[in-house]
């Protein structure tokens, strides 16, 4: 005959383990700025939080203005995690915070090894430094490793009872990031030509990670002048560049003009795509093909 007390004890153990592995959803809302952030936070938060993004697909993070509906939605948020230094955050952060004074605001870029933007050199004061860094910190696996640890800390502050769950999810994601980094490093290990051409300089951190160099058409946030275009044509001809990368959110007219001059192709990339892992693999494969042409 079975021991009913033993069966109850075993059942309690399994229930306890299951609860620790998968916390009960709390229906709390976290807002983030861009889709890659949403993906990262969801990987660590699991079902515990609902994660929403302000920047819609196709919009520019430099100039986007949140809608009245989005601002109203923020009034129900437990927290806002900013990516760091993109244009619409700087312009709208005070208004975003004013929508909900109880909402915690965190900065995902804390501890990141920033690259200074080309058009502001020599900044000495902190507020100037904040204004001059390259904001595209999510295209670097090395810097994303820093960011996911920040996310874990923020989620743990919001919900301490789920600290172990967040820690386990972060551990799994860190392993995936390390595997991705190795995959990309292997792509460029034997690459002699390491320069690629791009309209908007959004891949500085990616280039730094893998000892590449991006040659941007856009300068100081402006379209290239005729003189600069002539320089680019000469340089790209010397290097044998056959591909011009264009970010989905930016105009392609100047890039197409240069591509026509070079008899080169246009390749569209989207650094703001939601699925960060798959998008990093796709972008790195496109760049690999371009530099090995």
Residue pairs with C-beta under 8 A, 6 or more apart in sequence:
20 164
20 165
21 165
21 168
22 46
22 47
22 165
23 46
23 47
23 48
23 159
23 161
23 162
23 165
25 47
25 48
26 48
26 49
26 159
27 50
28 48
28 49
28 50
28 78
28 158
28 159
29 49
29 50
29 51
29 52
29 73
29 76
29 77
29 78
30 41
30 45
30 49
30 50
30 51
30 52
30 77
30 78
30 79
30 80
30 81
30 158
31 51
31 52
31 53
31 54
31 73
31 74
31 77
31 79
31 80
31 81
32 38
32 41
32 51
32 52
32 53
32 54
32 80
32 81
32 82
32 83
32 108
33 53
33 54
33 55
33 61
33 81
33 82
33 83
33 86
33 88
33 89
34 53
34 54
34 55
34 61
34 83
34 86
34 138
34 272
35 53
35 55
35 57
35 272
35 273
35 274
36 138
36 271
36 272
36 273
36 274
36 276
36 279
37 53
37 81
37 83
37 108
37 138
38 51
38 52
38 53
38 274
39 274
39 275
39 276
39 277
40 138
40 144
40 147
40 148
40 151
40 173
40 276
41 49
41 51
41 81
41 151
41 155
42 51
43 148
43 169
43 172
43 173
44 148
44 151
44 152
44 155
44 166
44 169
44 170
44 173
45 51
45 155
45 166
45 169
46 165
46 169
48 155
48 159
48 162
48 165
48 166
49 78
49 155
49 158
49 159
52 73
52 77
54 64
54 66
54 70
54 88
55 61
55 64
55 88
55 272
56 64
57 272
58 248
58 249
59 249
60 87
60 249
60 250
61 86
61 87
61 88
61 135
61 249
61 272
62 86
62 87
62 88
62 221
63 87
63 88
64 87
64 88
65 88
65 91
65 92
66 88
66 92
66 95
66 96
71 95
71 96
71 99
72 99
74 80
74 96
74 99
74 100
74 103
75 99
75 100
76 100
77 100
77 103
78 103
78 104
78 158
79 103
79 104
79 105
79 106
79 154
79 158
80 96
80 97
80 103
80 104
80 105
80 106
81 105
81 106
81 107
81 108
81 151
81 154
82 89
82 93
82 105
82 106
82 107
82 108
82 109
83 89
83 108
83 109
83 135
83 137
83 138
84 107
84 108
84 109
84 112
84 133
84 135
84 137
85 109
85 130
85 131
85 133
85 135
86 135
87 135
90 131
93 105
96 105
97 103
97 105
104 154
104 157
104 158
106 150
106 154
107 150
108 147
108 150
108 151
109 137
109 147
110 150
111 146
111 150
112 137
112 143
112 146
112 147
113 142
113 143
113 146
114 133
114 134
114 137
115 133
115 134
115 204
115 205
115 208
116 123
116 132
116 133
116 134
117 132
117 133
117 134
118 201
118 219
118 220
119 132
119 219
119 220
119 221
120 128
120 131
120 132
121 132
123 129
123 131
123 132
134 201
134 204
134 205
136 202
136 203
136 204
136 205
136 271
137 143
137 144
137 147
137 205
138 144
138 147
138 271
138 276
139 202
139 203
139 205
139 206
139 271
139 280
139 283
140 205
140 206
140 208
140 209
141 177
141 178
141 180
141 181
141 184
141 209
141 280
142 181
142 205
142 209
143 205
144 177
144 276
145 174
145 177
145 178
148 170
148 173
148 174
148 177
149 170
151 170
152 166
152 167
152 169
152 170
155 162
155 166
156 162
156 163
156 166
156 167
159 166
176 277
180 277
180 280
180 281
181 209
183 281
183 284
184 209
184 210
184 280
184 281
184 284
185 210
187 284
187 285
187 288
188 194
188 210
188 211
188 212
188 288
188 291
191 288
191 291
191 292
193 239
193 240
193 291
193 292
194 211
194 212
194 213
194 291
195 212
195 213
195 214
195 215
195 239
195 241
195 291
196 212
196 213
196 214
196 215
196 241
196 243
196 245
196 287
196 290
196 291
197 214
197 215
197 216
197 217
197 232
197 236
197 241
197 243
197 244
197 245
197 258
198 214
198 215
198 216
198 217
198 244
198 245
198 246
198 247
199 216
199 217
199 218
199 244
199 245
199 246
199 247
199 250
199 251
199 252
199 254
199 255
200 216
200 217
200 218
200 246
200 247
200 250
201 214
201 216
201 218
202 247
202 271
203 214
203 245
203 271
203 283
203 287
204 214
206 212
206 283
206 284
206 287
207 213
207 214
210 284
212 287
212 291
215 232
215 235
215 236
215 241
217 223
217 224
217 229
217 232
217 244
217 254
217 255
217 258
218 224
218 250
219 225
219 228
223 251
223 254
224 232
224 254
229 254
229 257
229 258
229 261
232 258
233 258
233 261
233 262
236 258
236 262
236 264
237 262
240 293
241 262
241 264
241 290
242 262
242 263
242 264
242 265
242 290
242 293
243 264
243 265
243 266
243 267
243 286
243 289
243 290
243 293
244 255
244 256
244 258
244 259
244 262
244 264
244 265
244 266
244 267
245 267
245 268
245 269
245 286
245 287
245 290
246 252
246 255
246 266
246 267
246 268
246 269
247 268
247 269
247 270
247 271
248 268
248 269
248 270
248 272
249 270
249 272
252 266
252 268
255 266
256 266
258 264
259 265
259 266
267 286
267 290
269 282
269 283
269 286
270 279
271 279
271 283
273 279
